[in-house]
């Protein structure tokens, strides 16, 4: 079959990269050395399924909205799992990520930065959700780990009469900053170090480089705005600590 022949080089290349990743991590005795390989395989299956589904709904706003809701639910669940599952953490992640996505998309479409169409809503929505998930995870984990490492300092502030929120004030600000470092670096090096997927994909889709660049700068600004809101809400929610956090897995 033609499709199997066309896919062979891709499958071989991906297989070698997965094997290389696993071999490096296994040789170094890193924990969960199979995790990246399983993530790639899972991603491949999910992309295949979503490609089939989206081909029939990409022009329908209602179905795109449903697709974004599914993406959001999975993203919020993943971020919650990374900082320790609980109903309180789930509520925190849903609230933080929903707030940033609503604000970012509202500004984009209300100002006309992008036309409000199903295709743009799906593209920008999916990108913002994915980055919000990563930033929420980084902010939550950074705050929890830093609080544990600096617990004697936190206890000292509490002993001096500081409130639980005041005792972690410096830690919360640092957690927000560190959570945004990957997105900040990616944004400021765009075009010099990296060519973002949205930009390259738009060009491959036949859009002019100028139009692709316009779309990409909107994406980057949305990521920074949404990420900032997410990180601040997450660490603000976690800040009032009464006891030393348990180590994260």
N, CA and C of each residue as an Amber inpcrd file, in Angstrom:
protein
   747
   0.8460000  -1.2050000   0.0000000   0.0000000   0.0000000   0.0000000
   0.8750000   1.2460000   0.0000000   0.3910000   2.2860000  -0.6780000
   1.1910000   3.4950000  -0.8360000   1.4450000   4.1620000   0.4990000
   0.3870000   4.2380000   1.3330000   0.5480000   4.9720000   2.5870000
   1.5650000   4.3130000   3.4930000   1.6640000   2.9690000   3.4700000
   2.6150000   2.2780000   4.3290000   4.0450000   2.5460000   3.8790000
   4.2470000   2.6500000   2.5470000   5.5790000   2.9640000   2.0370000
   5.9790000   4.3820000   2.4100000   5.0420000   5.3230000   2.3010000
   5.3180000   6.7130000   2.6340000   5.6320000   6.8870000   4.1240000
   4.9940000   6.0930000   4.9700000   5.1810000   6.2180000   6.4110000
   6.4340000   5.5130000   6.9270000   7.0010000   4.6250000   6.1190000
   8.1430000   3.8380000   6.5970000   9.3170000   4.6930000   7.0780000
   9.7910000   5.6830000   6.3020000  10.9040000   6.5010000   6.7930000
  10.5680000   7.2410000   8.0890000   9.3270000   7.7130000   8.1840000
   8.9080000   8.4150000   9.3990000   8.9420000   7.4820000  10.5990000
   8.3830000   6.2840000  10.4360000   8.3570000   5.3160000  11.5270000
   9.7630000   4.8990000  11.9460000  10.6400000   4.7280000  10.9640000
  12.0280000   4.3490000  11.2740000  12.7250000   5.4620000  12.0410000
  12.5780000   6.6980000  11.5410000  13.2270000   7.8380000  12.2090000
  12.7330000   8.0370000  13.6330000  11.4080000   7.9810000  13.7990000
  10.8260000   8.1510000  15.1430000  11.2490000   7.0050000  16.0540000
  11.2700000   5.7900000  15.5100000  11.6780000   4.6340000  16.3070000
  13.1120000   4.7580000  16.8120000  14.0090000   5.2220000  15.9460000
  15.4120000   5.3980000  16.3440000  15.5350000   6.4700000  17.4200000
  14.8030000   7.5760000  17.2460000  14.8520000   8.6600000  18.2400000
  14.3160000   8.1980000  19.5990000  13.2420000   7.4290000  19.5820000
  12.6870000   6.9000000  20.8380000  13.6910000   5.9650000  21.5070000
  14.2900000   5.0780000  20.6980000  15.2720000   4.1400000  21.2480000
  16.4680000   4.8890000  21.8210000  16.9260000   5.9240000  21.1290000
  18.0600000   6.7140000  21.6020000  17.7350000   7.3940000  22.9260000
  16.5370000   7.9900000  22.9970000  16.1090000   8.6530000  24.2340000
  16.1050000   7.6810000  25.4070000  15.4950000   6.5280000  25.1900000
  15.3930000   5.5300000  26.2560000  16.7620000   5.0100000  26.6620000
  17.6430000   4.7750000  25.6720000  18.9730000   4.2590000  25.9700000
  19.7840000   5.2450000  26.8020000  19.7160000   6.5170000  26.4560000
  20.4520000   7.5440000  27.2100000  19.9760000   7.6010000  28.6570000
  18.6680000   7.6420000  28.8410000  18.1120000   7.7430000  30.1890000
  18.3610000   6.4650000  30.9940000  18.2590000   5.3220000  30.3460000
  18.4990000   4.0530000  31.0370000  19.9640000   3.9230000  31.4420000
  20.8660000   4.3180000  30.5480000  22.2910000   4.2470000  30.8500000
  22.6490000   5.1400000  32.0340000  21.9960000   6.2850000  32.0990000
  22.2630000   7.2200000  33.1960000  21.4880000   6.8490000  34.4560000
  20.6770000   5.7940000  34.3690000  19.8440000   5.3140000  35.4840000
  18.8590000   6.3980000  35.9660000  18.3660000   7.1810000  35.0360000
  17.3590000   8.1900000  35.3910000  16.0410000   7.4960000  35.7080000
  15.3080000   7.9850000  36.7100000  14.0190000   7.3570000  37.0210000
  13.0230000   7.5450000  35.8820000  12.1330000   6.5690000  35.7610000
  11.0710000   6.6160000  34.7330000  11.6700000   6.8060000  33.3350000
  12.7080000   6.0340000  33.0300000  13.3760000   6.2400000  31.7370000
  12.4940000   5.8530000  30.5450000  11.4100000   5.1390000  30.7870000
  10.4970000   4.7930000  29.7040000   9.4720000   5.8870000  29.4240000
   9.3490000   6.8490000  30.3370000   8.2880000   7.8560000  30.2260000
   8.3180000   8.6510000  28.9130000   9.4840000   9.1660000  28.4720000
   9.4870000   9.9170000  27.2020000   9.0500000   9.0710000  26.0050000
   9.4860000   7.8120000  25.9620000   9.1120000   6.9410000  24.8510000
   7.6060000   6.6930000  24.8400000   7.0590000   6.4060000  26.0140000
   5.6190000   6.1840000  26.1010000   4.8470000   7.4540000  25.7480000
   5.4150000   8.6140000  26.1200000   4.7620000   9.8870000  25.8010000
   4.6960000  10.0980000  24.2840000   5.7870000   9.7670000  23.5780000
   5.8050000   9.9130000  22.1160000   4.7850000   8.9740000  21.4760000
   4.7490000   7.7350000  21.9400000   3.8100000   6.7650000  21.3770000
   2.3600000   7.1840000  21.6360000   2.1140000   7.6440000  22.8500000
   0.7690000   8.1090000  23.1680000   0.4120000   9.3310000  22.3310000
   1.3710000  10.2480000  22.1790000   1.1290000  11.4350000  21.3750000
   0.8160000  11.0880000  19.9260000   1.5170000  10.0850000  19.3890000
   1.2900000   9.6810000  18.0020000  -0.1260000   9.1520000  17.8170000
  -0.5710000   8.3190000  18.7530000  -1.9310000   7.7670000  18.6730000
  -2.9680000   8.8830000  18.7830000  -2.7400000   9.7860000  19.7420000
  -3.6980000  10.8730000  19.9460000  -3.7470000  11.8100000  18.7490000
  -2.5880000  12.1010000  18.1550000  -2.5650000  12.9670000  16.9760000
  -3.2870000  12.3290000  15.8040000  -3.1080000  11.0200000  15.6500000
  -3.7970000  10.3210000  14.5630000  -5.3080000  10.4140000  14.7420000
  -5.7610000  10.2040000  15.9730000  -7.2010000  10.2580000  16.2440000
  -7.7490000  11.6690000  16.0690000  -7.0410000  12.6490000  16.6320000
  -7.5340000  14.0240000  16.5660000  -7.5150000  14.5500000  15.1400000
  -6.5550000  14.0820000  14.3280000  -6.5060000  14.5020000  12.9270000
  -7.7500000  14.0470000  12.1800000  -8.1730000  12.8130000  12.4640000
  -9.3810000  12.2860000  11.8270000 -10.6160000  13.0540000  12.2910000
 -10.6780000  13.3040000  13.6000000 -11.8420000  13.9890000  14.1620000
 -11.9250000  15.4270000  13.6610000 -10.8020000  16.1490000  13.7330000
 -10.8260000  17.5680000  13.3850000 -11.0750000  17.8110000  11.9040000
 -10.7300000  16.8520000  11.0770000 -10.9590000  17.0380000   9.6470000
 -12.4440000  17.2260000   9.3420000 -13.3020000  16.7450000  10.2360000
 -14.7290000  16.8890000  10.0050000 -15.3950000  17.9990000  10.8000000
 -14.6770000  18.6210000  11.7470000 -15.3200000  19.6170000  12.6120000
 -14.6270000  20.9720000  12.5990000 -13.5520000  21.1080000  11.8480000
 -12.7200000  22.2990000  11.9710000 -13.4400000  23.5680000  11.5270000
 -14.4940000  23.4460000  10.7500000 -15.2150000  24.6360000  10.2940000
 -16.4760000  24.9130000  11.1070000 -16.7280000  24.1070000  12.1360000
 -17.9310000  24.2500000  12.9460000 -17.5530000  24.7370000  14.3340000
 -17.9930000  25.9370000  14.6950000 -17.6130000  26.5350000  15.9730000
 -18.0810000  25.7010000  17.1680000 -19.2490000  25.1120000  17.0770000
 -19.7680000  24.3230000  18.1980000 -18.8780000  23.1080000  18.4630000
 -18.5070000  22.4140000  17.3880000 -17.6550000  21.2350000  17.5540000
 -16.2420000  21.6270000  17.9710000 -15.7700000  22.7550000  17.4670000
 -14.4550000  23.2390000  17.8900000 -14.4720000  23.5720000  19.3820000
 -15.5700000  24.1790000  19.8370000 -15.7040000  24.4720000  21.2540000
 -15.6530000  23.2070000  22.0960000 -16.3110000  22.1540000  21.6220000
 -16.2860000  20.8780000  22.3390000 -14.8730000  20.2960000  22.3590000
 -14.1800000  20.3960000  21.2180000 -12.8040000  19.8960000  21.1530000
 -11.9000000  20.6440000  22.1280000 -12.0630000  21.9640000  22.2060000
 -11.2610000  22.7590000  23.1370000 -11.5900000  22.4020000  24.5860000
 -12.8410000  22.0890000  24.8620000 -13.2310000  21.6960000  26.2190000
 -12.5610000  20.3880000  26.6160000 -12.4960000  19.4620000  25.6780000
 -11.8000000  18.1920000  25.9470000 -10.3150000  18.4480000  26.1940000
  -9.6970000  19.2750000  25.3490000  -8.2900000  19.6210000  25.5290000
  -8.0600000  20.2440000  26.9030000  -8.9300000  21.1740000  27.2720000
  -8.8120000  21.8600000  28.5450000  -8.9130000  20.8830000  29.7180000
  -9.8620000  19.9610000  29.6380000 -10.0640000  18.9950000  30.7230000
  -8.8350000  18.1150000  30.9160000  -8.2790000  17.6490000  29.8110000
  -7.0740000  16.8120000  29.8950000  -5.8990000  17.6140000  30.4290000
  -5.7580000  18.8550000  29.9650000  -4.6500000  19.7080000  30.4100000
  -4.7460000  19.9980000  31.9040000  -5.9390000  20.3410000  32.3820000
  -6.1220000  20.6290000  33.8000000  -5.8610000  19.3870000  34.6430000
  -6.3100000  18.2310000  34.1620000  -6.0640000  16.9890000  34.8860000
  -4.5910000  16.6430000  34.9530000  -3.8810000  16.8660000  33.8500000
  -2.4460000  16.5770000  33.8090000  -1.6820000  17.4830000  34.7680000
  -1.9880000  18.7780000  34.7450000  -1.3130000  19.7230000  35.6290000
  -1.5960000  19.4050000  37.0980000  -2.8380000  19.0080000  37.3960000
  -3.1890000  18.6480000  38.7690000  -2.3920000  17.4380000  39.2320000
  -2.2840000  16.4470000  38.3740000  -1.5400000  15.2310000  38.7100000
  -0.0810000  15.5440000  39.0290000   0.4890000  16.5070000  38.3440000
   1.9040000  16.8330000  38.5220000   2.2210000  17.4650000  39.8740000
   1.2260000  18.0740000  40.5050000   1.4980000  18.6860000  41.8150000
   0.8230000  17.9200000  42.9490000   0.2140000  16.7990000  42.6310000
  -0.4270000  15.9830000  43.6470000  -1.9350000  16.1080000  43.5730000
  -2.6000000  14.9970000  43.2470000  -4.0380000  15.0510000  43.0190000
  -4.8130000  15.3080000  44.3020000  -5.7250000  16.2330000  44.2340000
  -6.7160000  16.4780000  45.2810000  -7.8080000  17.3160000  44.6390000
  -8.9890000  17.3190000  45.2530000 -10.0720000  18.1250000  44.6940000
  -9.7390000  19.6110000  44.7510000  -9.0100000  20.0110000  45.8140000
  -8.6220000  21.4180000  45.9420000  -7.6610000  21.8130000  44.8230000
  -6.6910000  20.9470000  44.5470000  -5.7410000  21.2310000  43.4700000
  -6.4350000  21.2230000  42.1040000  -7.3810000  20.3150000  41.9270000
  -8.1220000  20.2690000  40.6610000  -8.9080000  21.5640000  40.4650000
  -9.5690000  22.0200000  41.5260000 -10.3040000  23.2770000  41.4320000
  -9.3870000  24.4460000  41.1430000  -8.2010000  24.4220000  41.7340000
  -7.2230000  25.4820000  41.5060000  -6.7940000  25.5180000  40.0410000
  -6.4480000  24.3590000  39.5010000  -5.9760000  24.3030000  38.1180000
  -7.0710000  24.6950000  37.1330000  -8.2680000  24.2150000  37.3550000
  -9.3810000  24.5670000  36.4660000  -9.6340000  26.0740000  36.5030000
  -9.6360000  26.6410000  37.7060000  -9.8920000  28.0810000  37.8410000
  -8.7880000  28.9100000  37.2040000  -7.5300000  28.5510000  37.4880000
  -6.4040000  29.3200000  36.9700000  -6.3320000  29.2570000  35.4550000
  -6.4700000  28.0570000  34.8940000  -6.3430000  27.8980000  33.4540000
  -7.5430000  28.4700000  32.7220000  -8.7340000  28.3340000  33.3050000
  -9.9280000  28.9020000  32.6570000  -9.8400000  30.4180000  32.6050000
  -9.3740000  31.0190000  33.6990000  -9.2700000  32.4780000  33.7440000
  -8.3260000  32.9980000  32.6730000  -7.1460000  32.3760000  32.5540000
  -6.1750000  32.8970000  31.5870000  -6.6260000  32.6900000  30.1520000
  -7.2570000  31.5660000  29.8750000  -7.6990000  31.2790000  28.5080000
  -8.8250000  32.2260000  28.0960000  -9.7680000  32.4350000  28.9960000
 -10.8860000  33.3390000  28.7020000 -10.3790000  34.7580000  28.4510000
  -9.4750000  35.2210000  29.3010000  -8.9480000  36.5830000  29.1400000
  -8.1780000  36.7200000  27.8280000  -7.2680000  35.7810000  27.5710000
  -6.4230000  35.8740000  26.3740000  -7.2500000  35.8190000  25.0910000
  -8.1520000  34.8520000  24.9940000  -8.9550000  34.7200000  23.7750000
  -9.9320000  35.8830000  23.6150000 -10.4590000  36.3790000  24.7250000
 -11.3730000  37.5150000  24.6430000 -10.6780000  38.7420000  24.0680000
  -9.4560000  39.0020000  24.5370000  -8.6970000  40.1510000  24.0330000
  -8.3850000  39.9750000  22.5560000  -7.9640000  38.7810000  22.1710000
  -7.5790000  38.5280000  20.7800000  -8.7420000  38.7510000  19.8230000
  -9.8790000  38.1660000  20.1350000 -11.0050000  38.2430000  19.2090000
 -11.7880000  39.5480000  19.3390000 -11.8130000  40.1340000  20.5370000
 -12.5300000  41.3990000  20.7150000 -11.8210000  42.5440000  20.0140000
 -10.4950000  42.5050000  19.9950000  -9.7310000  43.5730000  19.3440000
  -9.5860000  43.3500000  17.8440000  -9.9230000  42.1670000  17.3760000
  -9.7420000  41.8690000  15.9690000  -8.3240000  41.4980000  15.6130000
  -7.4880000  41.2090000  16.6280000  -6.1130000  40.7730000  16.3500000
  -6.1300000  39.5440000  15.4560000  -7.1080000  38.6740000  15.6870000
  -7.3790000  37.5500000  14.7960000  -8.8770000  37.5030000  14.5410000
  -9.2350000  37.0680000  13.3540000 -10.6510000  36.9380000  13.0140000
 -11.2720000  35.7980000  13.8120000 -12.4760000  36.0050000  14.3150000
 -13.1450000  34.9770000  15.1150000 -13.7610000  33.9280000  14.1990000
 -12.9660000  32.9270000  13.9000000 -13.4230000  31.8100000  13.0860000
 -13.1110000  30.5160000  13.8230000 -13.7120000  29.4340000  13.3680000
 -13.4870000  28.1390000  14.0070000 -12.0180000  27.7330000  13.9310000
 -11.3950000  27.9760000  12.7800000  -9.9980000  27.5840000  12.5980000
  -9.0720000  28.3510000  13.5370000  -9.2540000  29.6620000  13.6110000
  -8.4100000  30.4580000  14.5030000  -8.6800000  30.1250000  15.9690000
  -9.9520000  29.9100000  16.3100000 -10.2870000  29.5690000  17.6950000
  -9.6290000  28.2660000  18.1030000  -9.6530000  27.2920000  17.2140000
  -9.0200000  26.0040000  17.5140000  -7.5120000  26.1400000  17.6320000
  -6.9180000  26.8560000  16.6810000  -5.4600000  26.9890000  16.6750000
  -4.9500000  27.7380000  17.9000000  -5.4570000  28.9300000  18.1330000
  -4.9680000  29.7480000  19.2470000  -5.3960000  29.1550000  20.5800000
  -6.6060000  28.5800000  20.6280000  -7.0780000  27.9730000  21.8650000
  -6.2310000  26.7910000  22.2850000  -5.9260000  25.9180000  21.3310000
  -5.1120000  24.7490000  21.6530000  -3.7170000  25.1200000  22.1180000
  -3.1210000  26.1200000  21.4670000  -1.7790000  26.5480000  21.8380000
  -1.7600000  27.1560000  23.2380000  -2.7250000  28.0140000  23.5230000
  -2.7900000  28.6640000  24.8410000  -3.0500000  27.6380000  25.9340000
  -3.9400000  26.6950000  25.6790000  -4.2320000  25.6620000  26.6800000
  -2.9800000  24.8410000  26.9910000  -2.2540000  24.4280000  25.9470000
  -1.0600000  23.6260000  26.1560000   0.0030000  24.3520000  26.9560000
   0.2210000  25.6110000  26.6340000   1.2260000  26.3810000  27.3630000
   0.7690000  26.7100000  28.7810000  -0.5250000  26.9460000  28.9670000
  -1.0450000  27.1950000  30.3100000  -0.8280000  25.9730000  31.1910000
  -1.0210000  24.7990000  30.6230000  -0.7950000  23.5620000  31.3740000
   0.6530000  23.4680000  31.8470000   1.5980000  23.7350000  30.9460000
   3.0170000  23.6520000  31.3040000   3.3920000  24.6790000  32.3700000
   2.9130000  25.9050000  32.2020000   3.2540000  26.9640000  33.1470000
   2.6110000  26.7100000  34.5090000   1.3810000  26.2190000  34.5120000
   0.7190000  25.8900000  35.7760000   1.4860000  24.7990000  36.5110000
   1.9410000  23.7960000  35.7720000   2.7190000  22.7190000  36.3740000
   4.0300000  23.2370000  36.9500000   4.7440000  24.0430000  36.1670000
   6.0260000  24.5810000  36.6330000   5.8480000  25.4720000  37.8620000
   4.8280000  26.3110000  37.8470000   4.5970000  27.2110000  38.9830000
   4.2700000  26.4260000  40.2450000   3.3730000  25.4460000  40.1080000
   2.9820000  24.6550000  41.2700000   4.1230000  23.8420000  41.8390000
   4.8770000  23.2020000  40.9660000   5.9930000  22.3730000  41.4320000
   7.1160000  23.2310000  42.0080000   7.4110000  24.3410000  41.3630000
   8.4660000  25.2260000  41.8600000   8.1210000  25.7550000  43.2490000
   6.8690000  26.1790000  43.4330000   6.4670000  26.6970000  44.7330000
   6.5600000  25.6060000  45.8010000   6.0330000  24.4280000  45.4920000
   6.0190000  23.3390000  46.4710000   7.4310000  22.9130000  46.8490000
   8.3010000  22.7550000  45.8520000   9.6690000  22.3350000  46.1320000
  10.4560000  23.4010000  46.8860000  10.2920000  24.6600000  46.4820000
  11.0130000  25.7450000  47.1540000  10.5400000  25.9150000  48.5900000
   9.2430000  25.7430000  48.8120000   8.7200000  25.8570000  50.1790000
   9.2950000  24.7600000  51.0620000   9.3850000  23.5400000  50.5080000
   9.9740000  22.4490000  51.2720000  11.4480000  22.6880000  51.5730000
  12.1810000  23.1760000  50.5740000  13.6190000  23.4250000  50.7570000
  13.8810000  24.5530000  51.7500000  12.9870000  25.5310000  51.7870000
  13.1890000  26.7150000  52.6430000  12.2190000  26.7270000  53.8300000
  11.8400000  25.5440000  54.2890000  10.8290000  25.4510000  55.3230000
  11.2690000  26.1050000  56.6400000  12.5330000  26.0090000  56.9620000
  13.0040000  26.6450000  58.1980000  12.8010000  28.1620000  58.1340000
  13.0130000  28.7210000  56.9480000  12.7910000  30.1580000  56.7590000
  11.3090000  30.4980000  56.9060000  10.4570000  29.6530000  56.3400000
   9.0080000  29.8760000  56.4450000   8.5700000  29.7900000  57.9090000
   9.0650000  28.7810000  58.6100000   8.7270000  28.6470000  60.0280000
   9.2000000  29.8520000  60.8360000  10.3560000  30.3700000  60.4620000
  10.8680000  31.5540000  61.1480000   9.9360000  32.7420000  61.0020000
   9.4290000  32.9610000  59.7790000   8.4820000  34.0560000  59.5530000
   7.1880000  33.8350000  60.3280000   6.7190000  32.5930000  60.3620000
   5.5000000  32.2930000  61.1070000   5.7000000  32.5580000  62.6010000
   6.8860000  32.2100000  63.0970000   7.1760000  32.4290000  64.5220000
   7.2210000  33.9100000  64.8610000   7.5610000  34.7250000  63.8740000
   7.6240000  36.1740000  64.1020000   6.2590000  36.8430000  63.9520000
   5.2450000  36.0530000  63.6430000   3.8920000  36.5990000  63.5530000
   3.3730000  36.8220000  62.1510000   4.1400000  36.4150000  61.1310000
   3.6780000  36.5670000  59.7470000   2.5250000  35.6000000  59.4820000
   1.6430000  35.9850000  58.5980000   0.5630000  35.0830000  58.2000000
   1.1410000  33.9990000  57.2880000   0.4300000  32.8730000  57.1220000
   0.9210000  31.8320000  56.2240000   1.2150000  32.3610000  54.8150000
   0.4050000  33.2800000  54.3330000   0.6460000  33.8390000  53.0010000
   1.8840000  34.7330000  52.9990000   2.0410000  35.5450000  54.0270000
   3.2060000  36.4360000  54.1130000   4.5050000  35.6520000  54.2450000
   4.4530000  34.5130000  54.8970000   5.6710000  33.7380000  55.1440000
   6.2530000  33.1380000  53.8640000   5.4520000  33.0320000  52.8090000
   5.9400000  32.4680000  51.5380000   5.9390000  33.5060000  50.4210000
   5.8480000  34.7700000  50.7630000   5.7390000  35.8230000  49.7520000
   6.9070000  35.8040000  48.7740000   8.1220000  35.6970000  49.2860000
   9.2890000  35.6920000  48.4200000   9.3180000  34.4370000  47.5400000
   8.8690000  33.3260000  48.0920000   8.8530000  32.0630000  47.3480000
   7.8450000  32.1300000  46.1990000   6.6940000  32.7280000  46.4460000
   5.6770000  32.8070000  45.3950000   6.1720000  33.6290000  44.2100000
   6.8110000  34.7340000  44.4780000   7.3180000  35.5800000  43.3860000
   8.3800000  34.8410000  42.5740000   9.2580000  34.1210000  43.2830000
  10.2740000  33.3450000  42.5760000   9.6740000  32.2330000  41.7440000
   8.6080000  31.5990000  42.2550000   7.9580000  30.5160000  41.5130000
   7.3310000  31.0300000  40.2220000   6.7070000  32.2090000  40.2880000
   6.1140000  32.8090000  39.0840000   7.2040000  33.0960000  38.0520000
   8.2840000  33.6830000  38.4980000   9.3880000  34.0260000  37.5850000
   9.9510000  32.7810000  36.9070000  10.2350000  31.7500000  37.6940000
  10.8310000  30.5420000  37.1220000   9.8600000  29.7930000  36.2080000
   8.5710000  29.8390000  36.5170000   7.5940000  29.1600000  35.6690000
   7.5060000  29.7810000  34.2790000   7.8040000  31.0750000  34.1970000
   7.6930000  31.7900000  32.9180000   8.9960000  31.8070000  32.1200000
  10.0910000  31.3220000  32.6950000  11.3830000  31.3710000  32.0030000
  11.3430000  30.6670000  30.6430000  10.8490000  29.4150000  30.5250000
  10.8490000  28.7740000  29.1950000  10.0670000  29.5580000  28.1490000
   8.8930000  30.0580000  28.5230000   8.0740000  30.8170000  27.5660000
   8.7220000  32.1490000  27.2190000   9.3280000  32.7920000  28.2160000
   9.9990000  34.0670000  27.9710000  11.1790000  33.8860000  27.0230000
  11.9730000  32.8590000  27.2740000  13.1440000  32.6010000  26.4160000
  12.7190000  32.2360000  24.9990000  11.6710000  31.4260000  24.8910000
  11.1860000  31.0520000  23.5600000  10.6900000  32.2780000  22.7980000
  10.0140000  33.1700000  23.5100000   9.4690000  34.3660000  22.8660000
  10.5700000  35.2990000  22.3960000  11.5450000  35.5720000  23.2560000
  12.5740000  36.5400000  22.8920000  13.5880000  36.0020000  21.8850000
  13.6310000  34.6800000  21.6900000  14.5610000  34.1130000  20.7100000
  13.8540000  33.6560000  19.4380000  12.5470000  33.9300000  19.3480000
  11.8080000  33.5400000  18.1410000  12.4050000  34.2200000  16.9050000
  12.6650000  33.4240000  15.8900000  13.2540000  33.9450000  14.6610000
  14.7730000  33.9250000  14.6710000  15.3800000  33.8330000  15.8510000
  16.8440000  33.7700000  15.9540000  17.3150000  32.3750000  16.3100000
  16.6380000  31.7600000  17.2770000  17.0080000  30.4140000  17.7120000
  15.9650000  29.4020000  17.2770000  14.7070000  29.7850000  17.3370000
  13.6270000  28.8630000  17.0010000  12.6770000  29.4660000  15.9650000
  12.0700000  28.5730000  15.1990000  10.9540000  28.9300000  14.3200000
   9.7480000  28.1840000  14.8660000   8.8560000  28.8730000  15.5630000
   7.7280000  28.2080000  16.2290000   6.8680000  27.4000000  15.2710000
   6.2640000  26.3550000  15.8170000   5.4410000  25.4720000  15.0030000
   4.2810000  26.1730000  14.3260000   3.6590000  27.1130000  15.0370000
   2.5250000  27.8230000  14.4360000   2.9710000  28.6220000  13.2190000
   4.1440000  29.2300000  13.3010000   4.6790000  30.0290000  12.1980000
   5.0090000  29.1390000  11.0000000   5.7370000  28.0570000  11.2650000
   6.1270000  27.1470000  10.1840000   4.8980000  26.4820000   9.5810000
   3.9620000  26.0630000  10.4300000   2.7550000  25.4070000   9.9390000
   1.9300000  26.3200000   9.0530000   1.8530000  27.5970000   9.4390000
   1.0960000  28.5450000   8.6220000   1.7280000  28.7130000   7.2460000
   3.0510000  28.7830000   7.2120000   3.7530000  28.9180000   5.9260000
   3.5530000  27.6700000   5.0770000   3.6830000  26.4950000   5.6980000
   3.4560000  25.2510000   4.9600000   2.0230000  25.1690000   4.4390000
   1.1030000  25.8370000   5.1260000  -0.2910000  25.8290000   4.6990000
  -0.5800000  26.8170000   3.5920000   0.4530000  27.5440000   3.1460000
   0.2860000  28.4570000   2.0260000   0.1300000  29.9140000   2.4050000
   0.2160000  30.2270000   3.7040000   0.0940000  31.6190000   4.1520000
   1.4150000  32.3450000   3.9070000   1.3560000  33.6200000   3.5930000
   2.5770000  34.3910000   3.3640000   3.3680000  34.5080000   4.6630000
   4.7090000  34.6260000   4.5720000   5.5250000  34.7780000   5.7850000
   5.0900000  35.9570000   6.6500000   4.6550000  37.0470000   6.0210000
   4.2170000  38.2080000   6.7900000   2.9650000  37.8820000   7.6010000
   2.0060000  37.2250000   6.9750000   0.7740000  36.8570000   7.6710000
   1.0560000  35.8160000   8.7570000   1.9660000  34.8880000   8.4540000
   2.3450000  33.8860000   9.4440000   3.0130000  34.5360000  10.6500000
   3.8420000  35.5400000  10.3740000   4.4940000  36.2670000  11.4570000
   3.4890000  37.0210000  12.3080000   2.4730000  37.6000000  11.6700000
   1.4230000  38.3030000  12.4160000   0.6890000  37.3410000  13.3440000
   0.3650000  36.1710000  12.8260000  -0.3150000  35.1640000  13.6470000
   0.5730000  34.7250000  14.8130000   1.8640000  34.5350000  14.5320000
   2.7690000  34.0350000  15.5720000   2.9630000  35.0410000  16.7010000
   3.0530000  36.3200000  16.3790000   3.2650000  37.3040000  17.4440000
   2.0280000  37.4000000  18.3310000   0.8390000  37.2010000  17.7340000
  -0.3780000  37.1560000  18.5440000  -0.3370000  35.9420000  19.4750000
   0.1170000  34.8240000  18.9380000   0.2360000  33.6020000  19.7410000
   1.1960000  33.8050000  20.9110000   2.3530000  34.3820000  20.6340000
   3.3480000  34.5730000  21.6880000   2.8400000  35.5220000  22.7750000
   2.1860000  36.6020000  22.3610000   1.6440000  37.5390000  23.3420000
   0.5570000  36.8710000  24.1860000  -0.2610000  36.0430000  23.5500000
  -1.3130000  35.3300000  24.2760000  -0.7170000  34.3520000  25.2830000
   0.3380000  33.6620000  24.8790000   0.9920000  32.7150000  25.7830000
   1.5410000  33.4330000  27.0120000   2.1900000  34.5720000  26.8090000
   2.7760000  35.3030000  27.9320000   1.6920000  35.8430000  28.8680000
   0.6320000  36.3890000  28.2900000  -0.4450000  36.9310000  29.1210000
  -1.1510000  35.8150000  29.8880000  -1.5120000  34.7620000  29.1760000
  -2.2070000  33.6490000  29.8220000  -1.3150000  32.9760000  30.8580000
  -0.0400000  32.7940000  30.5150000   0.8790000  32.1520000  31.4460000
   1.0770000  32.9530000  32.7190000   1.1550000  34.2570000  32.5830000
   1.3230000  35.1150000  33.7560000   0.1250000  34.9920000  34.6940000
  -1.0650000  35.0290000  34.1210000  -2.2840000  34.9030000  34.9320000
  -2.3240000  33.5420000  35.6190000  -2.0300000  32.4930000  34.8700000
  -2.0490000  31.1390000  35.4240000  -1.0720000  30.9970000  36.5850000
   0.1800000  31.4200000  36.3640000   1.2050000  31.2640000  37.3950000
   0.8440000  32.0140000  38.6690000   0.3600000  33.2380000  38.5250000
   0.0080000  34.0450000  39.7000000  -1.1480000  33.4180000  40.4710000
  -2.1730000  32.9490000  39.7710000  -3.3120000  32.3310000  40.4590000
  -2.8870000  31.0550000  41.1790000  -2.0630000  30.2310000  40.5180000
  -1.6370000  28.9660000  41.1250000  -0.8460000  29.1990000  42.4060000
   0.1690000  30.0550000  42.3520000   0.9990000  30.2540000  43.5490000
   0.2400000  31.0130000  44.6380000  -0.6640000  31.9150000  44.2360000
  -1.4750000  32.6210000  45.2280000  -2.3840000  31.6410000  45.9630000
  -2.9180000  30.6860000  45.2330000  -3.7840000  29.6670000  45.8190000
  -2.9970000  28.7770000  46.7800000  -1.7670000  28.4320000  46.4020000
  -0.9550000  27.5220000  47.2160000  -0.2610000  28.2070000  48.3900000
  -0.1430000  29.5400000  48.3250000   0.7240000  30.2740000  49.2550000
   0.4250000  30.0910000  50.7420000  -0.8260000  30.0870000  51.1880000
  -1.0460000  29.9760000  52.6370000  -0.7490000  28.5580000  53.1360000
   0.4780000  28.2880000  53.5450000   0.8710000  26.9460000  53.9970000
   0.9390000  26.9030000  55.5130000   0.4750000  25.8040000  56.0640000
   0.4960000  25.6140000  57.5170000   1.5400000  24.5900000  57.9300000
   1.8860000  23.6950000  56.9890000   2.8790000  22.6660000  57.3020000
   3.7420000  22.4000000  56.0720000   4.8460000  21.7480000  56.3020000
   5.8120000  21.5140000  55.2270000   5.2010000  20.6240000  54.1540000
   5.2830000  21.0250000  52.8760000   4.7080000  20.2250000  51.7970000
   5.4140000  18.8810000  51.6620000   4.6680000  17.8700000  51.2530000
   5.2580000  16.5680000  50.9990000   6.0780000  16.6310000  49.7080000
   7.1630000  15.8480000  49.6020000   7.9710000  15.8470000  48.3800000
   7.1420000  15.4130000  47.1610000   7.3850000  16.0430000  46.0370000
   6.6690000  15.6940000  44.8120000   7.3460000  14.5090000  44.1340000
   6.5730000  13.7520000  43.4110000   7.1310000  12.6340000  42.6610000
   7.6070000  13.0780000  41.3000000
